[in-house]
Amino acid sequence: LYCADLTDRSHITLRGLTLFAGTITTSSFSEGVTLDRLKASYLSHSVTLPPLPPSAQAVGTDQFWVLASRAHHSGIQLRGRGHILQNSTLLGSAGNAVLLEGSEHVVTNNLIQDTAYIGSYAAPIRLNGSGHRVVANTIVGAGRDSITADWHTCGSSLPDVRIAYNDISGFGALNNDLGGIYLAANLDLTNTQIDHNNIHDPYGFSFFWDAAGIYTDVSSYNATVNHNLIWRMEVNKPAGLKISQRSGADVQERIYHNTSLTANYLPNENASIINNLLVGDSTLPSTAVASNNLSAATNPLFASPDFADFTLQGSSPAIDVGLVLPGFNDDFTGAAPDLGAFERGRPAWRAGSAVAAGSFSLYDASSPAAQQFIDGRPYEMGTRF
């Protein structure tokens, strides 16, 4: 199963290796492993869907353990604390491409292609634990979701995670009722932020169940979803943002500055829905805090949508009409923030991996500059790592 078994090993670097028909594993006692510039293909293979073993089942979940079959021990398995996977190409896996368990792992600047074709809740990137950073990856092709956390192994919370600047496409090839980013169920997402992701071109064959861009399912709550671009969702039943609704004094969804070019399903309570361009919608929730959103009735005047340029023309009605949201649009130009994912007058952010463009990066996730990026402080998207 393993090309490298780092169980109970720490502070080891694997760099520049080619792996075929095998993967890498760590354990809950491992710390500080770096995987850099790997070229790995066919990481994990299986042809059956057994239920999760009792040791992998989270307390309090339902009995449908077959849904997460193979999701607990396939792909590159980063358990423990503080591991890095960067600058790598991962091609082919019946289950996960990457599994994160434990805390504070970084997955950045990787190309992940054609994985999770067993059709369970395994995923190109599967999340358990806390404090992870999944940043600037290109993910192409998945049986179900591209980035997922599922309560069958995750339990009841996924705190302090950042999912940002990823380019996601080709998900939903085998399943339905899913998302490019899918977080379920009953997960407390406090301090988890989903931002600056480019999600487009899913598969999706069902006329009854959605293929969504970003989907927090079954009463997952407290997500922050901002500055994402969701477009070309040309499937039978598309959705851009599909954000779960939950009651309770401790619940607050934050949905800011997203651009979505298809139908959206947003909560009617305990949500702030502000400064979005929701081109696929004609109505917004009436009881949630929904302010300064531009919906389908008005043409936003994108610069060149036929060429995937969703910045704003100078005459766009979305310019200078947004509300100031400290920490989310502090760099606005003009009289007020613009609506949607891009601020006119600022460099347009880009998502995805430099590896996908055919060049391996020398990006070092331990450098001070990289730490500023990973920790979520501002940086210019005009340069790649």
C-alpha positions as a printed NumPy array, in Angstrom:
array([[  0.   ,   0.   ,   0.   ],
       [  2.803,   2.424,   0.866],
       [  5.782,   3.738,  -1.027],
       [  6.784,   5.506,   2.195],
       [  5.535,   4.596,   5.672],
       [  6.258,   7.481,   8.071],
       [  4.169,   6.14 ,  10.936],
       [  5.366,   7.752,  14.189],
       [  8.103,   9.608,  12.259],
       [  8.618,  13.387,  12.351],
       [ 10.602,  16.175,  10.66 ],
       [ 11.291,  14.226,   7.474],
       [ 11.324,  15.708,   3.961],
       [ 10.555,  13.712,   0.82 ],
       [ 11.383,  15.76 ,  -2.265],
       [ 11.378,  15.089,  -6.004],
       [ 10.157,  11.488,  -5.846],
       [  8.05 ,   9.693,  -8.444],
       [  5.517,   7.283,  -6.93 ],
       [  3.434,   4.7  ,  -8.791],
       [  0.688,   2.446,  -7.409],
       [  1.386,   3.32 ,  -3.779],
       [  1.051,   6.181,  -1.352],
       [  2.506,   7.788,   1.789],
       [  1.179,   7.559,   5.328],
       [  1.91 ,   9.217,   8.666],
       [  0.334,   8.71 ,  12.093],
       [ -1.181,  10.766,  14.898],
       [  2.297,  10.865,  16.508],
       [  3.942,  12.302,  13.372],
       [  4.844,  15.986,  13.128],
       [  6.454,  18.328,  10.63 ],
       [  6.717,  16.071,   7.558],
       [  7.248,  17.884,   4.24 ],
       [  6.296,  16.337,   0.882],
       [  7.614,  18.481,  -1.95 ],
       [  7.638,  18.15 ,  -5.736],
       [  6.223,  14.644,  -5.845],
       [  4.862,  13.085,  -9.028],
       [  2.472,  10.414,  -7.805],
       [  0.023,   8.331,  -9.807],
       [ -2.548,   5.698,  -8.79 ],
       [ -2.125,   6.363,  -5.092],
       [ -4.8  ,   3.958,  -3.832],
       [ -6.939,   1.338,  -5.51 ],
       [-10.001,  -0.637,  -4.462],
       [-13.029,  -2.226,  -6.104],
       [-15.339,  -2.708,  -3.084],
       [-17.246,  -0.352,  -0.754],
       [-17.069,  -1.786,   2.789],
       [-18.533,   0.262,   5.666],
       [-16.185,   2.268,   7.827],
       [-14.573,   0.185,  10.568],
       [-15.69 ,   1.14 ,  14.103],
       [-12.299,   2.714,  14.802],
       [-12.89 ,   5.289,  12.041],
       [-16.5  ,   6.184,  12.868],
       [-17.12 ,   9.511,  14.554],
       [-19.368,   9.478,  17.606],
       [-22.984,  10.447,  16.982],
       [-23.145,  10.023,  13.213],
       [-25.835,   8.116,  11.349],
       [-25.571,   4.469,  10.324],
       [-24.791,   5.077,   6.65 ],
       [-21.107,   4.33 ,   7.092],
       [-20.791,   2.935,   3.584],
       [-21.031,   6.519,   2.282],
       [-17.519,   7.211,   3.575],
       [-16.128,   3.885,   2.464],
       [-12.34 ,   3.96 ,   1.917],
       [-12.286,   7.635,   2.923],
       [-10.377,   7.01 ,   6.16 ],
       [ -7.243,   5.324,   4.814],
       [ -6.657,   6.12 ,   1.123],
       [ -4.487,   8.629,  -0.691],
       [ -1.616,  10.514,   0.929],
       [ -2.502,  10.376,   4.627],
       [ -1.342,  13.332,   6.673],
       [ -2.087,  12.589,  10.324],
       [ -0.593,  14.277,  13.338],
       [  0.45 ,  17.929,  13.239],
       [  2.021,  20.46 ,  10.937],
       [  2.687,  18.539,   7.712],
       [  3.133,  20.189,   4.285],
       [  2.27 ,  18.839,   0.835],
       [  3.343,  21.261,  -1.882],
       [  4.365,  21.684,  -5.516],
       [  3.225,  18.171,  -6.45 ],
       [  1.18 ,  16.337,  -9.067],
       [ -1.258,  13.65 ,  -7.902],
       [ -2.933,  11.726, -10.709],
       [ -5.376,   8.891, -10.14 ],
       [ -6.766,   7.327,  -6.97 ],
       [ -9.889,   5.282,  -6.401],
       [-10.241,   6.954,  -2.998],
       [ -8.762,  10.168,  -1.633],
       [ -5.829,  11.93 ,  -3.181],
       [ -5.044,  13.582,   0.177],
       [ -6.461,  12.909,   3.647],
       [ -5.873,  15.487,   6.406],
       [ -6.338,  14.402,  10.018],
       [ -5.003,  16.093,  13.117],
       [ -4.122,  19.773,  12.938],
       [ -2.346,  22.547,  11.072],
       [ -1.456,  20.801,   7.815],
       [ -0.797,  22.806,   4.635],
       [ -1.727,  21.585,   1.144],
       [ -0.636,  24.144,  -1.437],
       [  0.361,  24.557,  -5.07 ],
       [ -0.575,  21.04 ,  -6.195],
       [ -2.31 ,  19.625,  -9.265],
       [ -4.769,  16.876,  -8.313],
       [ -6.493,  15.122, -11.192],
       [ -8.96 ,  12.257, -11.739],
       [ -9.364,  10.912,  -8.214],
       [-12.124,   9.574,  -5.931],
       [-13.58 ,   7.428,  -8.697],
       [-14.791,   4.78 ,  -6.277],
       [-17.925,   6.924,  -5.888],
       [-18.006,   7.236,  -2.082],
       [-17.375,  10.362,   0.038],
       [-13.668,   9.961,  -0.567],
       [-12.336,  13.093,  -2.259],
       [ -9.324,  14.711,  -3.894],
       [ -8.861,  16.528,  -0.557],
       [-10.665,  15.173,   2.501],
       [-10.601,  17.12 ,   5.771],
       [-10.775,  16.059,   9.393],
       [ -9.353,  17.976,  12.355],
       [ -8.578,  21.684,  12.66 ],
       [ -6.32 ,  24.506,  11.581],
       [ -5.585,  23.253,   8.053],
       [ -4.718,  25.47 ,   5.073],
       [ -5.793,  24.235,   1.615],
       [ -4.517,  26.975,  -0.659],
       [ -3.784,  27.5  ,  -4.371],
       [ -4.408,  24.003,  -5.698],
       [ -5.88 ,  22.965,  -9.054],
       [ -8.339,  20.067,  -8.702],
       [ -9.697,  18.532, -11.9  ],
       [-12.003,  15.521, -11.958],
       [-13.689,  13.779,  -9.011],
       [-16.344,  11.143,  -8.59 ],
       [-18.1  ,  13.263,  -6.021],
       [-16.853,  16.42 ,  -4.222],
       [-13.438,  18.005,  -4.768],
       [-12.824,  19.222,  -1.194],
       [-14.944,  17.66 ,   1.517],
       [-15.425,  17.182,   5.234],
       [-17.987,  14.56 ,   6.197],
       [-19.194,  13.929,   9.744],
       [-18.87 ,  10.152,   9.465],
       [-15.148,  10.574,  10.133],
       [-14.885,  14.303,  10.912],
       [-17.302,  14.391,  13.81 ],
       [-19.135,  17.575,  14.791],
       [-16.686,  20.351,  13.975],
       [-14.15 ,  21.619,  11.457],
       [-12.731,  24.784,  13.063],
       [-10.043,  27.225,  11.95 ],
       [ -9.657,  25.848,   8.41 ],
       [ -8.965,  27.991,   5.363],
       [ -9.89 ,  26.839,   1.829],
       [ -8.677,  29.54 ,  -0.539],
       [ -7.442,  30.331,  -4.053],
       [ -8.222,  26.854,  -5.397],
       [ -9.366,  26.212,  -8.98 ],
       [-11.953,  23.422,  -8.922],
       [-13.647,  21.719, -11.883],
       [-14.87 ,  18.367, -13.166],
       [-16.455,  17.193,  -9.906],
       [-19.654,  15.145,  -9.632],
       [-18.809,  12.599, -12.317],
       [-20.448,   9.645, -10.514],
       [-22.695,  10.99 ,  -7.746],
       [-25.272,  13.689,  -7.112],
       [-26.308,  16.056,  -4.285],
       [-22.733,  17.354,  -3.962],
       [-20.419,  20.326,  -4.305],
       [-17.035,  21.446,  -5.464],
       [-16.542,  22.276,  -1.775],
       [-18.884,  20.173,   0.373],
       [-19.022,  20.3  ,   4.18 ],
       [-21.542,  18.066,   5.967],
       [-23.242,  17.321,   8.335],
       [-23.973,  19.301,  11.513],
       [-20.422,  20.654,  11.391],
       [-19.533,  23.694,  13.463],
       [-17.408,  25.728,  11.039],
       [-16.388,  28.446,  13.486],
       [-13.42 ,  30.42 ,  12.11 ],
       [-13.422,  28.324,   8.932],
       [-13.197,  30.484,   5.824],
       [-13.893,  29.573,   2.18 ],
       [-12.583,  32.374,   0.   ],
       [-11.212,  33.29 ,  -3.425],
       [-11.99 ,  29.926,  -5.004],
       [-12.766,  29.567,  -8.715],
       [-15.365,  26.8  ,  -9.178],
       [-16.676,  25.861, -12.598],
       [-17.538,  23.139, -15.142],
       [-18.858,  20.294, -12.977],
       [-20.374,  17.112, -14.183],
       [-23.932,  16.623, -12.994],
       [-26.443,  14.237, -14.451],
       [-29.328,  14.434, -11.957],
       [-32.519,  16.41 , -12.626],
       [-33.448,  16.164,  -8.924],
       [-30.248,  16.795,  -6.922],
       [-27.932,  19.773,  -7.188],
       [-24.35 ,  19.961,  -8.301],
       [-23.308,  23.018,  -6.288],
       [-20.222,  25.168,  -6.19 ],
       [-20.064,  25.561,  -2.394],
       [-22.406,  23.413,  -0.304],
       [-22.709,  23.361,   3.494],
       [-25.158,  20.52 ,   4.05 ],
       [-27.448,  19.144,   6.772],
       [-27.338,  21.986,   9.277],
       [-23.625,  22.713,   9.095],
       [-23.167,  26.236,  10.389],
       [-20.976,  29.272,  11.077],
       [-19.262,  29.244,   7.679],
       [-17.588,  32.335,   6.247],
       [-17.903,  32.282,   2.448],
       [-16.425,  35.276,   0.654],
       [-14.943,  36.377,  -2.675],
       [-15.63 ,  33.127,  -4.525],
       [-16.345,  32.918,  -8.26 ],
       [-18.814,  30.23 ,  -9.398],
       [-19.564,  30.1  , -13.097],
       [-20.349,  27.854, -16.095],
       [-22.372,  25.417, -13.991],
       [-23.967,  23.883, -17.071],
       [-25.569,  20.78 , -15.545],
       [-29.124,  19.515, -15.203],
       [-29.659,  21.028, -11.741],
       [-26.974,  23.573, -10.911],
       [-26.432,  25.6  ,  -7.764],
       [-23.809,  28.196,  -6.965],
       [-23.991,  28.753,  -3.214],
       [-26.056,  26.217,  -1.289],
       [-25.709,  27.236,   2.338],
       [-27.445,  25.292,   5.073],
       [-29.891,  26.93 ,   7.474],
       [-29.751,  26.319,  11.212],
       [-31.463,  27.923,  14.182],
       [-29.714,  28.987,  17.36 ],
       [-28.203,  31.994,  19.062],
       [-24.674,  30.785,  18.269],
       [-25.292,  30.53 ,  14.503],
       [-24.195,  33.12 ,  11.945],
       [-23.393,  32.494,   8.283],
       [-21.273,  35.159,   6.602],
       [-21.746,  35.316,   2.834],
       [-19.855,  38.275,   1.378],
       [-18.614,  39.423,  -2.023],
       [-19.282,  36.252,  -3.998],
       [-19.974,  36.187,  -7.739],
       [-22.305,  33.331,  -8.71 ],
       [-23.743,  32.88 , -12.195],
       [-26.413,  30.336, -11.366],
       [-29.209,  29.694,  -8.86 ],
       [-28.306,  29.969,  -5.179],
       [-29.965,  28.596,  -2.066],
       [-29.352,  30.833,   0.93 ],
       [-30.544,  30.707,   4.544],
       [-33.541,  32.757,   5.651],
       [-32.23 ,  33.383,   9.159],
       [-28.989,  33.753,  11.081],
       [-27.073,  34.883,   8.011],
       [-25.398,  38.028,   6.701],
       [-25.654,  38.067,   2.896],
       [-23.894,  41.217,   1.783],
       [-22.212,  42.66 ,  -1.342],
       [-22.739,  39.62 ,  -3.59 ],
       [-23.344,  39.41 ,  -7.346],
       [-25.959,  36.663,  -7.561],
       [-26.633,  36.683, -11.28 ],
       [-28.749,  33.527, -11.202],
       [-31.191,  34.807,  -8.549],
       [-34.242,  37.043,  -8.811],
       [-35.065,  37.025,  -5.073],
       [-33.128,  36.946,  -1.83 ],
       [-34.096,  35.704,   1.639],
       [-36.405,  38.209,   3.295],
       [-35.627,  37.534,   6.944],
       [-31.829,  37.236,   6.802],
       [-29.583,  40.289,   6.72 ],
       [-29.394,  40.676,   2.933],
       [-27.902,  44.016,   1.885],
       [-26.485,  45.566,  -1.278],
       [-26.636,  42.405,  -3.36 ],
       [-27.086,  42.612,  -7.114],
       [-29.385,  39.888,  -8.437],
       [-30.606,  38.75 , -11.834],
       [-32.741,  41.807, -12.559],
       [-29.665,  43.953, -13.266],
       [-26.853,  43.338, -15.749],
       [-23.566,  43.573, -13.793],
       [-21.597,  44.431, -16.957],
       [-18.712,  42.016, -16.571],
       [-15.594,  42.895, -18.532],
       [-15.546,  39.807, -20.77 ],
       [-17.609,  36.88 , -19.475],
       [-17.187,  34.884, -22.7  ],
       [-13.473,  34.762, -21.89 ],
       [-13.945,  34.074, -18.174],
       [-13.149,  37.658, -17.138],
       [-15.648,  38.562, -14.444],
       [-14.072,  41.822, -13.389],
       [-16.301,  44.863, -13.806],
       [-16.583,  47.352, -16.629],
       [-16.213,  50.998, -15.636],
       [-19.96 ,  51.557, -16.094],
       [-21.044,  48.559, -14.013],
       [-23.88 ,  49.227, -11.538],
       [-21.956,  47.073,  -9.04 ],
       [-19.179,  49.646,  -8.578],
       [-18.991,  51.723,  -5.368],
       [-22.349,  50.557,  -3.968],
       [-21.231,  47.993,  -1.389],
       [-21.114,  48.156,   2.377],
       [-17.797,  48.379,   4.2  ],
       [-17.015,  45.067,   5.931],
       [-13.851,  45.418,   8.029],
       [-11.454,  42.585,   7.407],
       [-13.113,  41.625,   4.114],
       [-12.925,  44.658,   1.824],
       [-10.451,  47.009,   3.472],
       [ -8.554,  47.462,   0.19 ],
       [-11.489,  48.904,  -1.759],
       [-10.964,  51.78 ,  -4.17 ],
       [-13.392,  54.606,  -4.889],
       [-16.236,  55.822,  -2.708],
       [-17.304,  52.386,  -1.455],
       [-16.577,  48.692,  -2.061],
       [-17.749,  47.093,  -5.292],
       [-20.091,  44.119,  -5.286],
       [-18.939,  40.631,  -6.137],
       [-15.617,  38.84 ,  -6.032],
       [-13.46 ,  41.486,  -7.758],
       [-12.765,  45.118,  -6.857],
       [-12.272,  47.395,  -9.849],
       [ -8.953,  49.208,  -9.58 ],
       [ -7.292,  46.376,  -7.703],
       [ -5.356,  43.484,  -9.322],
       [ -7.753,  40.63 , -10.06 ],
       [ -6.98 ,  37.642,  -7.884],
       [ -6.215,  34.314,  -9.526],
       [ -6.777,  30.801,  -8.254],
       [ -5.072,  27.5  ,  -8.888],
       [ -1.63 ,  25.964,  -8.915],
       [  1.489,  26.931, -10.826],
       [  2.103,  23.193, -11.191],
       [ -1.013,  22.955, -13.37 ],
       [  0.595,  25.44 , -15.734],
       [  3.519,  23.062, -16.182],
       [  6.126,  24.654, -13.939],
       [  7.186,  23.338, -10.571],
       [  7.516,  26.074,  -7.995],
       [ 10.251,  26.655,  -5.471],
       [  7.652,  27.908,  -3.028],
       [  8.656,  27.223,   0.57 ],
       [  5.675,  27.053,   2.932],
       [  7.922,  27.776,   5.926],
       [  9.137,  31.139,   4.604],
       [  7.866,  34.352,   6.278],
       [  6.2  ,  35.49 ,   3.042],
       [  4.375,  32.19 ,   2.663],
       [  3.274,  32.239,   6.28 ],
       [  1.671,  35.639,   5.708],
       [ -0.298,  34.137,   2.838],
       [ -1.24 ,  30.945,   4.635],
       [ -2.323,  32.792,   7.765],
       [ -4.768,  34.835,   5.707],
       [ -3.149,  38.254,   5.732],
       [ -3.345,  40.252,   2.485],
       [ -0.993,  39.672,  -0.391],
       [ -0.951,  40.611,  -4.068],
       [ -2.264,  38.029,  -6.512],
       [ -0.091,  39.444,  -9.289],
       [  2.737,  37.023,  -8.54 ],
       [  2.9  ,  33.287,  -8.253],
       [  4.996,  31.563,  -5.626]])
